[in-house]
Amino acid sequence: MPVTERRRTSARRESLLGDQPGSFASARYQRITPMKSRRVTQMIHGLPVDDALALLQFAPQSAAKTVYKVLESAIANAETTEDLDRADLVVSSCQVDEGPTMKRWRPRAQGRATRILKRTSHITLVVTPVAKPAPASGDSKNRKKGKA
């Protein structure tokens, strides 16, 4: 049996980040519908993490509390495992997948029953450091005014 080198990263990390620096966190089987969770995660996509946390803290949606906790976890993972600075992090990817649906029955008139679907969500957030632009060579103020 050939000796194979053990992978240092998980398959989940490779699928979400590849070789890029960054971190992710996920909350699975959360009792909130995926549609409501997606509405909240679309608000924070592409924002710096401090702005996203401030937005989530005062968002009236019930999913904001869960997304806030997942984002805090992703930031903590980036700071501890990747040694990244919190000020440089940006929410780069938000995924809300549908989890299992619990089916319940509600009694109705004349002996009938209707189905109630209690949906669950799998929420995954990815944070990566923002790419800093390279400093331009020369003074841009002089070029705008036409000076050499």
Summary of the structure (lengths in Angstrom):
residues: 148
radius of gyration: 22.1
end to end distance: 69.1
largest distance: 88.9
contacts: 373
relative contact order: 0.21
helix: 39%
strand: 27%
